[in-house]
Amino acid sequence: MRRYSRITGTGSYLPPRRLSNEDLAAELAQRGIETSDEWIVGRTGIHARHFAAPDVASSDLALEASKKAIEAAGCTPQDIDLIIVATSTPDMIFPSTACILQDKLGAHGCPAFDVQAVCSGFVYALTVADAMIKTGAASRALVVGAEVFSRILDFSDRTTCVLFGDGAGAVVLQASEQPGILAADLHADGKHVGILCVPGNVSGGNVLGDPLLKMDGQAVFKLAVGVLEKAARATLDKAGLTDADIDWLIPHQANIRIMQSTAKKLKLPMEKVIVTVGEHGNTSAASIPLALDHGVRSGQIQPGQTLLLEGVGGGFTWGAVLLKL
Ligand SMILES: CC(C)(COP(=O)(O)OP(=O)(O)OC[C@H]1O[C@@H](n2cnc3c(N)ncnc32)[C@H](O)[C@@H]1OP(=O)(O)O)[C@@H](O)C(=O)NCCC(=O)NCCS
């Protein structure tokens, strides 16, 4: 009997503080930075984002999302035998946010580690968990994307600070005789490190470089549109399926124009695309599991449907996971 992995529960969490574009524009105006709802909506499709309170860390958001996913899967934290957290905004340099989450869940002993692939982090983490389940190294994995991107935003740079938000999404991925995850396709190209990065570090107790997000928006846009189509096609090919088999596209929620362009290339109407960027902004590794959970809980996504998850982000990294729910 072949061993597969399938998602048995989803969960997500947004911190309560919601900032509309008008709220953010008013805050930025106090710093002498000019922006508008019209500009942000027109260029990105973003209407609002959520920011975590200063004492709330990625592991806190991850905990809330994880509790919901575990409840939806009908299991307990003690049943989880692998924890992977995708994040670029960890609580600490070390230990991993996954270990901190494990402690907060009260689930001790199972392997727990972080995956760092920025906005592709969740598809990377899901692919790793799937592989570990298929080899028998794990049976019930908790896979989380959690971010507090508000901590690394440069609020004097209007070209980036209006784009991102905080949040977390989680899934329970379980060993199964039925597929589940059908195929995955991951890539990276480190020659594009400089177009989207936080070029800082700590050394000897000092911050070295600049610990705030830098982005060449147009370069990112062009690269993203090209690689997302390629990853989608490669994943479909591996599974022996075509565009027509996709019930839902769940792309990384960075910009509505990137999503529209990907959907068009895959000949999918926007009615088959889960879109949460308007209310969430870009929550990096959290964006795909947040969108997935939104689709499931709103009743749009139904059991048995075929989903294509796609991520793209700093590194440059990109990838896709095709699955049957
Ligand atoms: C960031 C992005 C929205 C910018 O849109 P753009 O059309 O490329 O805009 P530009 O950077 O060329 O700027 C156009 C003008 O708007 C201005 N502008 C930039 N940010 C602004 C803001 N928040 N409010 C008002 N005006 C702004 C610029 O100063 C520029 O003005 P100028 O023409 O007078 O110089 C777009 O490049 C993008 O979405 N890139 C992909 C980003 C992304 O998805 N990143 C995450 C990937 S994981």
The ligand as a Gaussian input file, in Angstrom:
#p B3LYP/6-31G(d) Opt

LIG

0 1
 C        5.595000      47.676000      -5.371000
 C        4.688000      47.952000      -6.556000
 C        3.242000      47.951000      -6.110000
 C        5.036000      49.350000      -7.077000
 O        4.246000      49.613000      -8.243000
 P        4.930000      50.258000      -9.513000
 O        3.863000      50.434000     -10.506000
 O        6.102000      49.411000      -9.866000
 O        5.329000      51.644000      -8.934000
 P        6.741000      52.396000      -8.987000
 O        7.660000      51.790000      -7.974000
 O        7.199000      52.451000     -10.394000
 O        6.317000      53.806000      -8.514000
 C        5.427000      54.605000      -9.275000
 C        5.221000      55.908000      -8.592000
 O        4.413000      55.703000      -7.420000
 C        5.077000      56.281000      -6.291000
 N        4.770000      55.501000      -5.109000
 C        5.422000      54.412000      -4.652000
 N        4.825000      53.962000      -3.538000
 C        3.771000      54.766000      -3.300000
 C        2.785000      54.822000      -2.299000
 N        2.731000      53.907000      -1.300000
 N        1.857000      55.797000      -2.352000
 C        1.874000      56.711000      -3.327000
 N        2.791000      56.715000      -4.311000
 C        3.745000      55.766000      -4.288000
 C        6.541000      56.242000      -6.650000
 O        7.264000      57.214000      -5.897000
 C        6.507000      56.572000      -8.113000
 O        6.342000      57.951000      -8.263000
 P        7.132000      58.746000      -9.428000
 O        6.612000      58.137000     -10.708000
 O        6.720000      60.149000      -9.187000
 O        8.561000      58.447000      -9.172000
 C        4.908000      46.917000      -7.681000
 O        6.193000      47.073000      -8.238000
 C        4.762000      45.525000      -7.187000
 O        3.686000      45.100000      -6.824000
 N        5.860000      44.746000      -7.193000
 C        5.813000      43.389000      -6.660000
 C        5.938000      43.467000      -5.169000
 C        5.663000      42.183000      -4.509000
 O        4.721000      41.514000      -4.814000
 N        6.529000      41.851000      -3.537000
 C        6.404000      40.720000      -2.746000
 C        6.798000      39.495000      -3.487000
 S        6.907000      38.217000      -2.375000

